[in-house]
Amino acid sequence: MDSVKLTIDGRETVTVKGKTVIRAAAEAGITIPFYCYHPSLSIAGNCRMCLVEIEKMPKLQIACNTQASDGMVVRTQSLKVLEARKAVLEFLLVNHPLDCPICDQAGECWLQDYYMRHDRQGSRFDERKEHDRKREVFGPNVVFDGERCIKCTRCVRFLQEVTRTEELTVVDRTDHSTIALFPGKVLDNPLSANVNDICPVGALTDRDFRFKVRVWNLQKTASICPGCSTGCNISIETYQNRIARFKPRVNLEVNDHWLCDEGRYSFHSLAEGERVVTPLVRREGRLAPVDWETALKVALSGLREAGPLAGVLSGRNTNEEAFLFARLLRKLSPSAALEVFYRERELTPVEKILKSPDRSPNFRGAREMGVVSNGDLGSLIDAIGGGTLRGAYVVGEDLLSERPQAGAIRAALERLSFLVVQDSHWTPTAKLAHVVLPATHFAEKDGTYTNRKGRVQRLRVALTPPEGAMQDWEIFARLLAALGDSGAAASPGEIFARITREISRYQGLLYEEIGLEGVEPGKSIDLR
């Protein structure tokens, strides 16, 4: 593609022909403020916040829709530009309510940020502010405050161009102009909550997050959504060691700027139910608490004696955990049958924008680590029920939940001579176990996932696990060490290093160099 050379604020930069000034500036590390512009939506050009001065042009130009040309000289901080930004802000704040103390957007509101950078002066408007609808529910995840809206139309364009569901539009004119639902419609598509993310002010807010916590008190950790094998990049945002919300992180190779509603609110299930925090061993028909050393010793002895083993691993377990799990089960029983827990679903056209039919975020990775036999989960359950497999090790999944054949599975598990369940929560499957080992969920662990397209991405610890629980890889490593495996690693990074030596597809990858956006094996690594 043809390149063009231009100068922005005295800095010479080169970009591709056809790119806009705002994108060229961003590539050069120069920030031009904006409201209506969004890199993944069409250009509206209605907020005028991105006005810049371009040499030989008599009037200021909007940077979001002005293409860079060879020899162009752009000024983003001239007196003329700064005065224009002040005027735009003053206009936007004419009817905007001064309710920052009770607004959920406070702390991440672009009106606040830009006011402090470019205006910082009292209002000259003495007339009555025009009022609009307050707290209007647009859908199960979205509430609208019309008085705060600056009519950037990002939400309207998202629903027109991305989901194509078109629930919202702009009605009326001048200072009566407002965002509204089409008659008879509800904003309830599978990606609806993204309009809250892209609203630059407090007009659209998340009903689930409203009034929970101020955003400046949140701790943010880059991670991967556990909802399905798409592997959307997320920020886990926590307060007092509890997840307050998931927010999407930009990754153009995976999820663009978006996150589906199912994945966004999936963290609620992590706080539901009773946590397992103490190892348990069945004695005289009842599960009794024991120390870790005793529990691991009983688990190892029981699995050894049980004969041919079945191993079921959750698709939410990391590559490092899957690698050790496969190694452990084959040491205990060379003929062990191993499977990754798998659930598939039908998707609507809007769901297909982001969702995968496979609900397991690391199904592909776990199989590449060796958690695979010559069948599937159904045939493994049949083998347990038929008595072919006498012992089982189930990690991170409740085999009895959401399955039409739950009664048959229960009967099969009850016939086992020995069952070990390793999970973060107390489940119906755990109640049938001979040994229960308390583990951590995805937000409490480090490691990697491999999504359905083969991209390797990092999980990072966002929460401190309850005392008594142990990361899955630590449990597997301790059991392997008890079996005399001298290669048992001491961290996910060390396990990943072993993976790169033993599994050809992962050769050349370095755990510490998997950036925030992950990497596809065989391609250059993003070190950001």
C-alpha positions in Angstrom: 0.0 0.0 0.0 1.1 3.6 -0.7 2.6 5.5 2.2 2.2 9.1 3.0 4.4 11.4 5.1 2.8 14.1 7.2 3.8 16.2 10.2 1.7 16.2 13.4 2.6 18.7 16.1 6.1 19.1 14.6 6.6 15.3 14.6 7.1 13.7 11.2 5.2 10.5 10.8 4.5 8.0 8.0 1.2 6.3 7.6 -0.8 4.4 4.9 -2.7 6.2 2.3 -6.4 6.3 3.1 -5.9 6.5 6.9 -7.5 9.3 8.8 -5.6 12.0 10.7 -6.9 10.7 14.0 -5.6 7.2 13.3 -2.3 8.5 12.0 -1.9 10.6 15.1 -2.7 7.6 17.4 0.0 5.5 15.6 2.5 8.3 16.3 1.5 8.3 20.0 -0.4 11.6 19.8 -3.9 11.6 21.3 -6.6 13.7 19.7 -9.7 13.8 22.0 -13.0 12.5 20.6 -16.5 11.4 21.6 -18.4 10.0 18.5 -15.4 8.3 16.8 -14.9 4.6 17.3 -12.3 2.6 15.4 -14.7 -0.3 14.8 -17.8 1.8 13.8 -18.6 4.1 10.9 -17.7 7.8 11.0 -20.4 10.1 12.3 -18.4 13.3 12.7 -21.0 14.9 14.9 -19.2 15.7 18.2 -16.6 18.1 16.8 -14.3 17.3 19.7 -11.5 16.1 17.3 -11.1 19.4 15.4 -7.5 20.1 14.4 -5.8 22.8 12.4 -4.4 21.8 9.1 -2.0 24.1 7.2 -3.5 25.6 4.0 -7.0 24.9 5.2 -8.9 28.0 6.3 -11.2 26.2 8.8 -10.6 23.6 11.5 -11.1 20.0 10.3 -12.5 16.9 12.1 -9.6 14.5 12.4 -11.9 11.4 12.4 -13.0 11.9 8.8 -10.0 13.8 7.2 -7.7 11.5 5.3 -4.0 12.0 5.8 -2.2 13.2 2.7 1.5 13.6 1.7 3.0 16.8 3.1 0.1 17.6 5.4 1.0 19.6 8.4 -1.4 19.1 11.4 -1.6 21.0 14.7 -3.6 19.4 17.5 -2.6 21.9 20.3 -2.7 25.3 18.7 -4.6 28.1 20.4 -7.3 28.0 17.7 -7.8 24.2 18.4 -7.8 24.6 22.1 -10.4 27.4 22.0 -12.6 25.2 19.7 -12.4 22.3 22.2 -13.4 24.6 25.0 -16.4 25.8 23.0 -17.5 22.2 22.2 -17.3 21.2 25.9 -19.2 24.3 26.9 -21.9 23.4 24.4 -22.1 19.8 25.5 -22.4 20.8 29.2 -25.2 23.3 28.6 -27.9 20.7 29.5 -25.7 18.1 31.1 -26.7 17.6 34.7 -24.1 18.3 37.4 -24.7 14.9 39.1 -21.1 13.5 39.0 -21.2 12.5 42.7 -24.1 10.0 42.0 -23.2 9.1 38.4 -21.8 5.6 37.8 -19.6 6.8 35.0 -17.6 9.1 37.4 -14.0 8.2 37.2 -14.1 7.0 33.6 -16.3 9.8 32.1 -14.8 11.5 29.1 -16.7 14.7 29.8 -14.9 14.9 33.2 -11.5 14.0 31.7 -11.7 16.5 28.8 -13.2 19.2 31.0 -10.2 19.0 33.3 -7.8 19.1 30.3 -9.4 21.7 28.1 -12.0 23.8 29.8 -11.9 24.2 33.6 -14.1 27.3 33.6 -17.6 28.0 35.1 -20.7 27.8 32.9 -21.9 31.0 31.3 -25.3 29.5 30.7 -27.9 31.1 33.0 -31.1 29.6 31.5 -33.0 26.5 32.6 -31.5 23.2 31.6 -33.6 21.1 29.3 -34.7 17.9 31.1 -35.0 14.4 29.6 -35.9 10.9 30.7 -34.2 9.6 33.8 -33.4 5.9 34.6 -35.3 4.5 31.6 -34.7 0.8 31.3 -33.8 -0.1 27.7 -33.2 -3.8 28.5 -32.1 -6.3 31.1 -28.6 -4.9 31.0 -28.9 -1.3 30.0 -30.5 1.8 31.7 -30.6 5.2 30.0 -30.3 8.7 31.5 -31.3 11.1 28.7 -30.0 14.2 30.4 -26.4 13.0 30.3 -26.5 11.9 26.6 -24.3 13.9 24.2 -25.9 12.3 21.1 -22.6 10.8 19.9 -24.7 7.9 18.4 -22.1 5.2 19.1 -24.8 3.0 20.6 -27.1 3.5 17.6 -24.3 2.7 15.1 -23.2 -0.4 17.1 -26.7 -1.8 16.9 -26.9 -1.0 13.2 -23.5 -2.2 12.1 -22.3 -4.9 14.5 -25.4 -6.7 15.9 -27.7 -5.5 13.1 -30.6 -5.6 15.5 -31.3 -1.8 15.4 -33.2 -1.4 18.7 -32.2 2.2 19.2 -32.4 5.4 17.1 -32.3 9.2 17.4 -35.6 11.0 17.6 -36.6 14.7 17.5 -34.3 17.6 16.7 -32.1 20.4 18.2 -32.0 20.4 22.0 -35.0 17.9 22.1 -32.9 15.3 20.2 -32.6 12.1 22.2 -31.9 8.4 21.9 -34.9 6.1 22.1 -36.0 2.5 21.6 -38.0 1.7 18.5 -41.7 1.1 19.4 -42.2 -2.5 20.7 -38.5 -3.2 21.0 -36.3 -4.1 24.0 -32.5 -3.9 24.0 -32.0 -7.6 24.7 -29.6 -9.0 22.1 -26.7 -11.2 23.0 -24.2 -8.3 22.8 -26.4 -5.6 24.3 -24.2 -4.5 27.2 -21.5 -3.4 24.8 -23.4 -0.1 24.4 -22.6 0.6 28.1 -18.9 0.2 27.3 -18.8 2.5 24.3 -20.9 5.3 25.8 -18.3 8.0 26.6 -20.5 9.6 29.3 -23.0 8.3 31.9 -26.0 8.1 29.6 -25.9 4.3 29.3 -24.9 2.3 32.4 -24.8 -1.3 33.3 -27.8 -2.4 35.5 -25.7 -5.2 37.0 -22.8 -2.9 38.0 -24.8 0.3 39.0 -23.9 1.6 42.4 -21.8 -1.4 43.3 -18.4 0.4 43.7 -16.6 3.4 42.5 -14.3 2.6 39.5 -11.2 4.1 41.0 -11.4 1.5 43.8 -11.3 -1.4 41.3 -8.2 -3.6 40.8 -7.9 -4.5 37.1 -6.3 -7.7 35.9 -5.9 -8.7 32.2 -7.3 -12.2 31.6 -9.4 -14.4 29.3 -13.2 -14.9 29.4 -14.0 -18.5 30.5 -17.4 -18.6 28.7 -16.4 -20.4 25.5 -13.5 -21.2 23.2 -13.5 -17.9 21.4 -11.2 -16.7 24.2 -12.3 -13.0 24.4 -9.9 -10.8 26.1 -11.2 -9.3 29.3 -10.3 -7.2 32.3 -11.3 -8.8 35.6 -12.2 -5.8 37.9 -12.3 -6.6 41.6 -13.0 -4.9 44.9 -12.2 -6.4 48.3 -11.3 -9.7 46.7 -14.7 -10.1 44.9 -15.3 -9.7 41.1 -17.3 -6.5 40.4 -17.4 -6.8 36.7 -15.8 -8.1 33.5 -14.9 -5.6 30.8 -13.7 -6.3 27.3 -10.1 -5.7 26.3 -9.3 -4.8 22.7 -7.9 -7.6 20.7 -8.5 -7.3 17.0 -7.5 -10.9 16.3 -10.0 -12.3 18.8 -12.9 -10.2 20.0 -12.3 -6.7 18.5 -13.7 -4.3 21.2 -16.6 -6.5 22.2 -17.8 -9.0 24.8 -21.0 -11.1 24.7 -23.5 -10.7 27.6 -23.2 -14.4 28.6 -19.4 -14.1 29.1 -19.7 -10.6 30.7 -21.9 -11.8 33.5 -20.5 -15.4 33.9 -18.5 -14.3 36.9 -21.7 -14.5 39.1 -21.6 -18.3 39.0 -18.1 -18.2 40.7 -19.7 -16.5 43.8 -22.6 -18.9 43.9 -22.7 -22.1 45.9 -20.5 -23.3 48.7 -16.7 -23.3 48.2 -14.7 -26.4 49.0 -11.9 -25.2 51.4 -10.8 -28.4 53.2 -9.7 -31.8 51.7 -12.3 -34.5 52.5 -12.0 -38.3 52.6 -14.9 -40.7 52.8 -14.8 -42.7 56.1 -17.6 -45.0 57.2 -19.8 -43.7 54.5 -19.3 -40.0 55.2 -16.9 -37.3 53.9 -14.7 -36.1 56.8 -12.1 -33.3 56.7 -8.4 -34.2 56.7 -5.1 -32.5 56.1 -3.7 -32.2 52.6 -1.0 -34.8 53.1 -3.5 -37.4 54.2 -6.0 -36.6 51.4 -3.3 -36.8 48.7 -2.0 -40.1 50.1 -5.5 -41.6 50.2 -6.2 -40.3 46.6 -3.0 -41.8 45.2 -3.5 -45.2 46.9 -7.2 -45.4 45.9 -6.5 -44.5 42.3 -3.6 -47.0 42.0 -5.8 -49.8 43.3 -8.9 -49.0 41.3 -7.5 -50.4 38.1 -8.3 -48.9 34.7 -9.0 -45.2 35.3 -11.2 -42.5 33.7 -10.0 -38.9 33.8 -12.3 -36.0 33.1 -10.8 -32.5 33.0 -12.7 -29.2 32.8 -12.3 -27.2 29.7 -11.6 -24.2 32.0 -8.4 -25.8 33.2 -5.2 -24.3 31.8 -2.8 -25.9 29.4 -0.3 -26.3 32.2 -2.8 -28.2 34.4 -4.0 -30.3 31.4 -0.4 -31.3 30.7 0.3 -32.4 34.3 -3.1 -34.1 34.5 -2.5 -36.2 31.4 1.0 -37.1 32.7 -0.4 -38.1 36.1 -3.2 -40.3 34.9 -1.0 -42.2 32.5 1.5 -42.8 35.2 -1.2 -44.1 37.5 -2.9 -46.2 34.7 -1.2 -46.5 31.3 -4.6 -47.5 29.8 -6.5 -44.6 31.3 -9.3 -43.0 29.3 -9.0 -39.2 29.3 -11.5 -36.6 28.1 -12.1 -32.9 28.3 -15.6 -32.0 29.5 -17.5 -30.8 26.5 -20.9 -29.1 26.0 -22.0 -27.7 22.6 -24.9 -25.4 21.8 -26.8 -24.0 18.8 -26.1 -20.3 18.2 -28.2 -17.5 16.7 -26.7 -15.2 14.0 -26.0 -12.5 16.6 -24.4 -15.0 19.0 -22.1 -16.2 16.2 -20.5 -12.7 16.1 -18.5 -13.7 19.2 -19.6 -17.0 20.7 -18.3 -20.4 20.0 -20.6 -23.5 20.0 -18.0 -25.0 22.4 -18.5 -23.7 25.9 -15.1 -24.9 27.1 -12.5 -22.0 26.8 -9.5 -24.4 26.6 -11.0 -27.5 24.9 -8.4 -27.4 22.1 -5.5 -26.6 24.4 -6.4 -29.5 26.8 -6.5 -31.9 24.0 -3.2 -30.8 22.6 -1.8 -31.4 26.1 -2.8 -35.0 25.8 -6.2 -35.1 27.5 -7.7 -37.2 24.8 -8.6 -40.9 24.1 -10.2 -42.7 21.2 -13.7 -41.6 21.9 -15.6 -38.8 23.6 -17.1 -37.9 27.0 -20.2 -40.0 26.3 -18.3 -43.1 25.5 -16.2 -42.6 28.6 -19.3 -42.4 30.7 -20.6 -45.6 29.0 -17.3 -47.3 29.9 -17.7 -46.3 33.5 -21.3 -47.6 33.6 -20.3 -50.9 31.9 -17.6 -51.5 34.5 -14.7 -51.3 32.1 -13.2 -48.4 34.1 -13.2 -48.9 37.9 -11.8 -45.6 39.1 -12.2 -41.9 38.0 -10.6 -38.6 38.6 -12.9 -35.7 37.8 -11.5 -32.1 37.8 -13.5 -28.9 37.8 -16.8 -30.1 36.5 -20.1 -31.4 37.8 -21.0 -34.4 35.6 -24.5 -34.4 36.9 -25.5 -30.9 36.0 -27.3 -29.8 32.9 -27.2 -33.3 31.4 -30.3 -35.2 30.3 -28.7 -38.6 31.3 -27.8 -37.4 34.8 -29.5 -40.4 36.4 -27.5 -42.9 34.4 -24.3 -40.9 35.1 -25.0 -40.9 38.8 -25.6 -44.7 38.8 -22.3 -45.2 36.9 -20.3 -43.0 39.3 -21.8 -44.8 42.3 -20.6 -48.2 40.9 -17.0 -46.9 40.8 -14.6 -48.5 43.3 -12.9 -45.1 43.8 -13.7 -41.6 42.8 -11.6 -38.4 43.3 -13.3 -35.0 42.6 -11.1 -31.9 42.5 -13.2 -28.7 42.4 -13.6 -25.2 43.7 -17.2 -25.7 44.7 -19.4 -28.2 46.4 -21.3 -30.1 43.7 -23.5 -33.2 43.4 -20.6 -35.0 41.8 -18.4 -34.1 44.7 -20.9 -35.6 47.2 -20.4 -39.0 45.5 -16.6 -38.9 45.8 -14.3 -40.9 48.0 -11.8 -38.0 48.1 -12.6 -34.3 47.5 -9.7 -31.9 46.8 -10.3 -28.1 47.1 -9.1 -26.2 44.0 -9.3 -22.7 42.6 -11.3 -21.3 39.7 -9.9 -19.5 36.7 -9.7 -16.0 38.3 -7.5 -17.4 41.0 -4.8 -18.9 38.8 -2.0 -18.3 36.4 -1.6 -20.1 33.1 -2.5 -20.2 29.5 -5.5 -21.1 27.3 -5.5 -22.0 23.7 -8.6 -20.8 21.9 -10.5 -22.5 19.1 -8.3 -20.9 16.4 -5.1 -22.0 18.2 -4.1 -18.6 19.8 -2.3 -19.0 23.1 -3.3 -16.4 25.7 -2.5 -15.7 29.3 -4.6 -15.9 32.5 -3.4 -14.0 35.5 -4.4 -14.2 39.2 -7.1 -11.7 40.0 -8.3 -13.0 43.3 -6.8 -14.5 46.4 -8.2 -18.0 46.8 -9.7 -19.1 50.1 -7.3 -20.5 52.6 -7.1 -24.3 52.2 -7.7 -24.3 48.4 -4.8 -25.1 46.1 -4.2 -24.5 42.4 -4.9 -27.5 40.2 -1.4 -27.7 38.9 0.0 -27.7 42.4 -2.1 -30.7 43.3 -1.1 -32.6 40.2 2.6 -31.7 40.8 2.4 -33.0 44.4 0.8 -36.3 43.3 3.4 -36.7 40.5 6.2 -36.0 43.0 4.8 -38.7 45.2 5.0 -41.1 42.2 8.7 -40.3 41.8 8.3 -37.9 38.9 11.4 -35.8 39.3 10.3 -33.3 36.6 7.4 -32.0 38.6 7.5 -28.2 38.1 7.3 -25.4 40.6 5.3 -22.8 38.6 3.1 -22.5 35.5 6.0 -20.9 33.7 8.2 -23.9 34.3 5.4 -26.3 33.2 4.9 -24.2 30.0 8.6 -24.5 29.3 8.2 -28.3 29.4 5.2 -28.0 27.1 7.3 -26.1 24.6 10.0 -28.9 24.7 7.6 -31.8 24.4 4.7 -30.6 22.2 5.9 -29.5 18.8 3.2 -26.9 18.1 4.3 -24.9 21.1 8.0 -24.9 20.3 9.6 -21.5 20.4 7.1 -19.8 22.7 8.2 -18.2 26.0 5.7 -17.9 28.9 7.0 -14.5 30.0 6.7 -13.2 26.4 3.1 -14.0 25.7 1.7 -10.5 25.6 -1.6 -9.1 26.6 -3.1 -10.1 23.3 -1.6 -13.6 23.1 0.2 -15.2 20.2 -0.3 -17.8 17.6 2.5 -20.5 17.6 4.7 -19.9 14.6 4.0 -16.2 14.4 6.0 -13.3 15.9 5.2 -12.6 19.6 3.6 -9.3 20.7 5.7 -8.1 23.6 3.3 -5.4 24.8 
